[in-house]
Amino acid sequence: MRANTVAWPFEERVCSRVMRDDCHKDEQRCGWARGHDSLRVYHDHEWGVPEYDSRALWEKLILDGFQAGLSWLTILNKRDAFREAFVGFEPTRVAAFDEAAVATLLSNAAIVRSRAKIDATIGNAKAYLAMAEAGEDFAEFAWAFVNGRPLLGDGQHVPTQTQCSAELSKALKKRGFKFVGPTIVYAWMQAVGMINDHASECFRRYAV
C-alpha cells in the first residue's frame, strides 16, 4: 500500500463508485458507450485513461488482439475469466505455457477459444520478456511513439488506424508480436490513453 493511502472497506468503495456512476448517468458520452451498462462503466472509468505500467499495457494489447473479429463487449464480459485463465497476464508465467496448458485453455468456454490467438499470446509474452531482457521497457517503447504524451483527437472523426499506429504495429511485429495489426494497435492506443478519442461532447474528453 502506498504511503498516505487510506484503504476503504469494500462496501464503501462500491458505494463510492455507485455514487460516482449516478452522478454521471445523465452526462454526454461517446456514442459506443451508451448502449450497455458494462460499456458505460468501462468508458467512464477506464477507456482513454493513460496507462504507464508495462504489464498492464501488455495485458490490454493481448485483450485487443482477442477482440479481432468480435465486439469489445464480448471481451469485456469475459475479462475476469481471461485474467484467471492467463494467470493474471503475468508474461513470465504465460511464456511458460506448454501444450497441456494450451489444451486447458482450448477447453475453457469462459474465454475465446482461438488456437491462433492463444498461441500468439504465448509468443507475445516471450516477445515482451525478450524486450525486457534487452533493456527495452515496454511502456517506454510504446509511449515513445506519441512522445510520451497523449495525442488529442479532433473529437469528431475517429479513424480505424493512423500512420502512428501503423508504425507502432510494424515495430511490434519486428519484435515478434502477433495480432498487432494497425487497427488493433490503434484501438489499443485509444484504450490506454495514448490517443484521446473521446467525442467533443463527451464529459470524459478533458477529464482523463
Protein Blocks (a to p, Z undefined) as FASTA:
>chain_A
ZZhiacddfklmmmmmmmmmmmmmmpccdfklmmbfklmmmmmmmgopacfbfklmmmmm
mmmmmmgopafklmmmmmmmmmmmnnooaaklmmmpcfklmmmmmmmmkbccdfklmmmm
mmmmmmmmmmmmnopafklmmmmmnnopacddehlaccfbdfklmmmmmmmmmnopahia
fklmmmmmmmnopaccbdfklmklmmZZ
